[in-house]
Amino acid sequence: MSIQDIQEYLKPQMQQVESIIEYYLRSNVELLDATNRQLRERPGKMLRPMLSLLVAGACGTPTRDTARFAAAAELLHNATLLHDDVVDGATERRGRPTVARILSSPAAVLIGDYWLTRCMQVILSADKYSERVLRTFATTLGHLSEGEMLQMQKASQANTTEEDYITIIFDKTASLFETAAVSAAISVDATEEMLDGVKSYARKLGLAFQIKDDIFDYAPPSRDLGKPVGQDLREQKITQPLLCALSSAPAEEERRIRALIGEVADHPERIPEVVEFVGKYNGVEQAAGIMDSYINAALQSLTVLPPSREKEALCELAHYVGNRNL
C-alpha cells in the first residue's frame, strides 16, 4: 500500500473532513472569506487528518466526531503556520506568497486566530467527548507556544543541546501529531492500551517528520522543497544534522561553529561554511539514522493494534515520512 493508495482509500472520509473545514471557515467579511478560500486551494499534505482517520479505523469504527476532530487538527495546524510565517518573517509557503507578505503581518495573525477559534468550535460541535478532546488540544496549544519561545531563546544564544532540540520539535510538531491520533482514538472509544499505542506511534512519527524536515535545510539548492535551503541557519536554529556534526567535532571546532552561528543573521555569507562543516562530520547521515530509529519505534508501538487495512496504512505512513522528498 503506497501513500497514493492511502489517499484513495481515505478519499470519502477526507472529503467529509474538507467539507467541515470549508463550512467553519466561511465568513461574512469578504477579505477574510476570500483569503481562506485561497489558502484552501493548496491544502498541503493533510497528514494530520489522514493520521486521525487511520487511527480511528485501526481502533474501531470512525464516526462523525472522528471527522470533526480530524478537521480540528488541520485547522490548528494551519493556524500555527500563519503565525509561524509572521514569527519567521517568511515570504513563501507551499510555493506561494504568505498571507503576511500579501496583506500584512497583523492580518496573518488575525487570520491565524480565526482558524484557531474555528478549530475550537468544531471540537465543541462534537456529539461526545468534546470537553476531553478540547483539553487535549488546549495542552497542545501550550506546547506549540512554549516550543516557539524556547526555539527563539536558544537561537539567540546558539547553545541548543540535543535535549533542547527534542523538546522543541515535540512541542512544535510532534505534539499535534499526538493530539490528532489521541482525539481520533477517543472518538471511537479505543481501549487504554490502544490509546497508549497510537499516542506513542504519533509522537515518534512527529519527531521523525520534523527531523526529516530539518535534514532538508541541508539539501542541494536545486531541490524544490517549498522553503529556501539554509532557512533554519539564517534563523540561527541548531537542528539535528548540525547537532550530530557538533557532537562529532573536536571541542574547539564545536565552539568555533557555535560562535559562527551566532553571527549568521548579520553575515549570511557564512552559512556555506556551516553546511560544509555538517558535511565534513556526516551530520545529515547521522540525523537520518536517528530519524529511522524513531520510525522503527513508531512501528513497534502499533503492535497493540489488531490486523487491519488501517494498521497497514499507518505502517506505510511511517515509511512515507522517512522517504518523502517534500
Secondary structure as the mmCIF struct_conf table of DSSP 4:
data_model
#
loop_
_struct_conf.conf_type_id
_struct_conf.id
_struct_conf.beg_label_comp_id
_struct_conf.beg_label_asym_id
_struct_conf.beg_label_seq_id
_struct_conf.end_label_comp_id
_struct_conf.end_label_asym_id
_struct_conf.end_label_seq_id
HELX_RH_AL_P HELX_RH_AL_P1 ILE A 3 TYR A 9
TURN_TY1_P TURN_TY1_P1 LEU A 10 LEU A 10
HELX_RH_AL_P HELX_RH_AL_P2 LYS A 11 TYR A 24
TURN_TY1_P TURN_TY1_P2 LEU A 25 LEU A 25
BEND BEND1 ASN A 28 VAL A 29
HELX_RH_AL_P HELX_RH_AL_P3 GLU A 30 GLU A 41
BEND BEND2 ARG A 42 ARG A 42
HELX_RH_AL_P HELX_RH_AL_P4 LEU A 47 CYS A 59
BEND BEND3 GLY A 60 GLY A 60
HELX_RH_AL_P HELX_RH_AL_P5 ARG A 64 ASP A 88
TURN_TY1_P TURN_TY1_P3 GLY A 89 GLY A 89
STRN STRN1 GLU A 92 ARG A 93
TURN_TY1_P TURN_TY1_P4 ARG A 94 GLY A 95
STRN STRN2 ARG A 96 PRO A 97
HELX_RH_AL_P HELX_RH_AL_P6 VAL A 99 ILE A 102
TURN_TY1_P TURN_TY1_P5 LEU A 103 LEU A 103
HELX_RH_AL_P HELX_RH_AL_P7 SER A 105 LEU A 124
TURN_TY1_P TURN_TY1_P6 SER A 125 SER A 125
BEND BEND4 ASP A 127 LYS A 128
HELX_RH_AL_P HELX_RH_AL_P8 SER A 130 GLN A 157
TURN_TY1_P TURN_TY1_P7 ALA A 158 ALA A 158
HELX_RH_AL_P HELX_RH_AL_P9 GLU A 162 ILE A 169
HELX_RH_PI_P HELX_RH_PI_P1 PHE A 170 ALA A 174
HELX_RH_AL_P HELX_RH_AL_P10 SER A 175 SER A 187
TURN_TY1_P TURN_TY1_P8 VAL A 188 ASP A 189
HELX_RH_AL_P HELX_RH_AL_P11 GLU A 192 PHE A 216
TURN_TY1_P TURN_TY1_P9 ASP A 217 TYR A 218
BEND BEND5 ALA A 219 ALA A 219
TURN_TY1_P TURN_TY1_P10 PRO A 221 SER A 222
BEND BEND6 ARG A 223 ARG A 223
BEND BEND7 GLY A 226 LYS A 227
TURN_TY1_P TURN_TY1_P11 VAL A 229 GLY A 230
HELX_RH_AL_P HELX_RH_AL_P12 GLN A 231 ARG A 234
TURN_TY1_P TURN_TY1_P12 GLU A 235 GLN A 236
HELX_RH_AL_P HELX_RH_AL_P13 GLN A 240 SER A 248
BEND BEND8 ALA A 249 ALA A 249
HELX_RH_AL_P HELX_RH_AL_P14 ALA A 251 ILE A 261
TURN_TY1_P TURN_TY1_P13 GLY A 262 ASP A 266
HELX_RH_3T_P HELX_RH_3T_P1 PRO A 268 ARG A 270
HELX_RH_AL_P HELX_RH_AL_P15 ILE A 271 LYS A 280
TURN_TY1_P TURN_TY1_P14 TYR A 281 ASN A 282
HELX_RH_AL_P HELX_RH_AL_P16 GLY A 283 SER A 301
HELX_RH_3T_P HELX_RH_3T_P2 LEU A 302 VAL A 304
BEND BEND9 LEU A 305 LEU A 305
HELX_LH_PP_P HELX_LH_PP_P1 PRO A 306 PRO A 306
BEND BEND10 PRO A 307 PRO A 307
HELX_RH_AL_P HELX_RH_AL_P17 ARG A 309 ASN A 323
#
